[in-house]
Amino acid sequence: MSQRPDIDGILVQWGDRLFYPGNRIVKNQPQPKLGALAARRRAAAIRERIEATVVRRVPQVMVKVTGGGRGMKAIAAHFRYISKNGRLEIEDERGETTRGKEALCELADDWRFGGSLIEDASDRREAFNIMLSMPRGTDPLTVQWAAREFAQIELADHKYVMVLHDHQANPHVHISVRAESKHGRRLNPRKTDLHRWRETFAEKLRERGVEAEATRQATRGSSRNHEPLWRIKAREDGRLRTSQASVKAGQRATATRVEAAQAWTQLGRALAAFGNAGDRDLARAIASYVRDMPAARMSVDVDRGSAPPDSQVRAVLELHR
């Protein structure tokens, strides 16, 4: 009699690929095996993320680097912009709050001379502008609290200021962080950093009882490029005449979406074949979710190489039958 497959092991293997892409498998190096209790806990966490994504359709956080200042002149201009020229309260990394034009001048001087001198114009990026946002209806003060907790973890040892914008459709927080830390190390956000930042922000929101997820675009079947800040602002102000968005169509982006489809397929098949009644319900929810994905037209069968379009989607939709 054949041995029953380890459903928890399958969930951890494919769930990590889907939700935690930083956990790459290194060839020729055996991976440490999880104990039975650790595996059950990890599998339970994967089930929770699957349910949040495909059943409850939990809102996605947005963490985006919107630019940065090459010199103190640009940085000070951003201070004025996010604070509405001093009318909104600015909070720094020490938790101290200020308001007004005079406070903005003092803040600019503190950044200019607090560490390596920042000239009015610089050849390198001296600050990064970050925006953390949640959909309409989220409590703005909770978004602010989560952003504050996020900054204390991810931007430790850096000067930064943050401002809550709660007067627009989506509550969001603008953060301006000095690129050079107090110890002389420079911030250089990469794609993996941004994903971790989103995970941290979502985790802090959940700590306050706000449902939030930080799944990748590929996991959601999305293929849209992030919009520039000017387009977001124009839409909020009602000045945007077209809603056309660019689509990621490169080889790497396509491969990432195919990998995500593979993971969804393996998870759905395992839950349907080897799970309990709740797992089978979850498998059917996966099938419905994949069917509704914006970029649900996959053209590669990961099990057999080239195949007709939609092969991955059909594999998951078979779970309905």
Secondary structure by P-SEA (a helix, b strand, c coil): ccccccaaaaaaaccccccccccccccccccccccaaaaaaaaaaaaaaaaaccccccbbbbbbbcbbbccaaaaaaaaaaaaccccbbbbcccccccccaaaaaaaaaaaaccccccccccccccbbbbbbbbcccccaaaaaaaaaaaaacccccccbbbbbbccccccbbbbbbcccccccbbbbbcaaaaaaaaaaaaaaaaaacbbbbbccccccccccccccaaaaaaaaaccccccbbbbbccaaaaaaaaaaaaaaaaaaaaaaccccaaaaaaaaaaaaaaaacccccccccccccccccaaaaaaaacccc
